[in-house]
Amino acid sequence: MNAYRIRLAGPWEWWDVDQWNRISLPEVVPQRDSKQLRLRRGFHTPSNLDPDETVSVQIPDSFGEILEVNIDSQPVAASSDREFDLTSQLNDYHHLEVCCVPLETELTPPALLIRQVPARRDLNSK
């Protein structure tokens, strides 16, 4: 199933001890005291979504181990290996927050994926 992809490039913010600092992705992983990296980015819900479309966020491999993904401070469960379905939590404007242990020295931006859900066949009709 093909997906329409919206790349979530900058601006992002990363948490450093007691404050959020701006960062643009792709970018070199910031120096920090912890192995964990907490990033956040605001985004508007994609416009003109059809009722049969879903929206998920795909986290790139460069983010390494994903410890948690939140939207508006609410946890989001993984729908597949590196993808998190946001559909049921979408309103107008959101903050996406990702906590991870990066594998690589440069982070590539996550992306929103918009997919059309296939129509269900009615097994009772002939």
C-alpha atoms as one frame of an Amber mdcrd trajectory, in Angstrom:
protein
   0.000   0.000   0.000   1.509   3.332  -1.083   1.777   6.161   1.413   1.970
   9.899   0.964   5.056  10.996   2.899   5.574  14.321   4.737   9.153  14.735
   5.929   9.380  16.330   9.392  12.569  18.330   8.906  13.414  21.238  11.230
  12.796  22.938  13.447  13.082  20.333  16.174  14.107  20.830  19.789  16.217
  18.589  22.008  16.164  18.500  25.818  19.421  19.455  27.528  19.290  19.180
  31.350  16.823  22.031  31.994  15.870  23.586  28.654  14.815  22.880  25.081
  17.365  23.815  22.385  16.616  24.254  18.691  17.979  21.838  16.124  17.260
  21.156  12.451  17.219  17.652  11.038  19.196  16.149   9.397  21.796  17.111
  11.970  24.682  15.710  13.979  23.533  14.273  17.307  24.000  16.960  20.005
  26.571  16.452  22.750  24.869  15.534  26.021  25.554  13.843  29.368  23.101
  10.978  28.841  22.935   8.274  26.161  19.236   9.074  25.819  18.102  11.863
  23.537  14.695  13.538  23.841  13.467  15.425  20.780  10.216  17.241  20.055
   8.584  19.011  17.140   5.279  20.737  16.628   3.157  20.007  13.566  -0.318
  20.655  12.198  -2.569  17.768  11.257  -2.349  17.260   7.490  -5.264  18.963
   5.758  -7.939  17.356   3.606  -7.708  13.914   5.199 -10.380  11.516   4.034
 -12.236   9.394   6.614 -10.555   6.268   5.213  -7.003   7.620   5.646  -4.622
   6.965   8.522  -1.681   9.064   9.716   1.376   7.523  11.312   4.895   8.676
  12.102   7.853   6.651  10.870  11.029   6.953  12.960  14.265   6.421  10.963
  16.882   3.825  11.881  19.334   6.612  12.804  17.238   7.194  15.964  18.403
   3.776  17.182  16.477   2.307  20.093  13.127   4.063  20.491  12.314   4.341
  24.182   9.029   6.228  23.843   6.915   8.237  21.423   4.338  10.739  22.673
   1.897  13.062  20.984   0.702  15.931  23.177   2.199  14.142  26.216   0.171
  10.984  25.517   2.048   7.734  24.742   1.669   6.237  21.273   1.996   2.493
  20.761   3.987   1.118  17.852   1.859  -0.182  14.990   4.913  -1.803  13.392
   8.671  -1.883  13.964   9.426   1.849  13.569   5.957   3.205  12.860   3.444
   4.725  15.288  -0.221   5.290  14.380  -1.377   8.803  15.327  -4.813   8.715
  13.662  -6.957   8.460  16.805  -5.080  11.286  18.533  -5.182  13.929  15.791
  -6.895  17.276  16.304  -5.359  20.487  14.947  -1.855  21.180  16.287   0.405
  18.696  18.069   3.752  18.194  19.730   5.484  14.961  18.775   8.105  13.847
  21.285  10.578  11.004  20.748  12.979   9.603  23.335  15.686   7.387  21.870
  19.245   6.111  22.127  20.728   7.139  18.758  22.785   4.596  16.816  24.326
   7.015  14.363  26.043  10.371  14.652  23.590  12.083  12.282  19.834  11.999
  12.688  17.560  11.967   9.657  14.056  13.414  10.027  11.043  11.252  10.827
   8.103  11.386   8.413   4.334  11.410   8.596   2.786   8.694   6.429  -0.744
   9.085   5.113  -2.326   5.874   3.862  -5.718   4.970   2.557  -7.236   2.054
   4.438  -8.432  -0.611   1.994 -12.188  -1.015   1.869 -13.434  -4.106   3.665
 -15.250  -6.641   1.593 -18.686  -7.552   2.827 -18.576 -11.333   3.133 -22.371
 -11.536   3.352 -23.034  -9.896  -0.007 -22.956 -11.836  -3.259
